[in-house]
Structure formats: structure tokens, C-alpha cells
């Protein structure tokens, strides 16, 4: 999920802080990993009714 990245960005904006290059790359990797996991999510399998007589 994107919550860790959004929390970091909102904290930076609120406190007026800047990031070092390493911190910026780490934040970008968190965002990329979150986006990748979101894009590969699969829908829940649907259970179908089977009529057995």
C-alpha cells in the first residue's frame, strides 16, 4: 500500500524538511514497490453455485 510513502511525504511537507539522495531513492523505491504490488493484485475468486440433484 502507499501509506508509508504518503506518511513520509506528508511529514516532510509538514515539517519543511529536505531529503538526502539516499533517502529520496529509498522513498522512490517504496513508491515503486507499492505501485507494483497494487498493479499485480488479483480479484477475489468468485464462488459459483453448483446445482447437484
C-alpha positions as CSV (number, residue, x, y, z in Angstrom):
1,X,0.0,0.0,0.0
2,X,1.0,3.6,-0.4
3,X,0.5,4.6,3.2
4,X,4.2,4.5,4.3
5,X,5.2,6.7,1.3
6,X,2.4,9.1,1.8
7,X,3.1,9.4,5.5
8,X,6.8,10.2,4.8
9,X,5.9,12.8,2.2
10,X,3.2,14.4,4.4
11,X,5.8,14.5,7.3
12,X,8.3,16.2,5.1
13,X,5.8,18.8,3.9
14,X,4.5,19.5,7.4
15,X,8.0,19.8,9.0
16,X,9.6,21.5,6.0
17,X,12.4,19.0,5.8
18,X,14.5,18.1,2.8
19,X,15.8,14.6,2.0
20,X,19.3,13.4,1.1
21,X,19.9,11.5,-2.1
22,X,19.8,8.1,-0.3
23,X,16.5,9.0,1.4
24,X,15.0,10.2,-1.8
25,X,16.0,6.9,-3.6
26,X,14.6,4.9,-0.7
27,X,11.3,6.8,-0.8
28,X,11.1,6.3,-4.6
29,X,11.7,2.5,-4.2
30,X,8.9,2.3,-1.6
31,X,6.6,4.1,-4.0
32,X,7.6,1.8,-6.9
33,X,7.2,-1.3,-4.8
34,X,3.8,-0.2,-3.6
35,X,2.7,0.6,-7.2
36,X,3.9,-2.8,-8.4
37,X,2.1,-4.7,-5.7
38,X,-1.1,-2.7,-6.4
39,X,-0.9,-3.4,-10.2
40,X,-0.4,-7.2,-9.6
41,X,-3.4,-7.6,-7.2
42,X,-5.8,-10.3,-8.4
43,X,-9.5,-10.2,-7.8
44,X,-11.0,-12.5,-5.3
45,X,-12.1,-15.8,-6.8
46,X,-15.9,-16.0,-7.2
47,X,-17.7,-18.9,-5.8
48,X,-20.3,-20.3,-8.2
49,X,-23.4,-22.2,-7.1
50,X,-23.5,-25.8,-8.5
51,X,-26.8,-27.5,-8.6
52,X,-26.4,-31.2,-7.7
53,X,-29.5,-33.3,-8.0
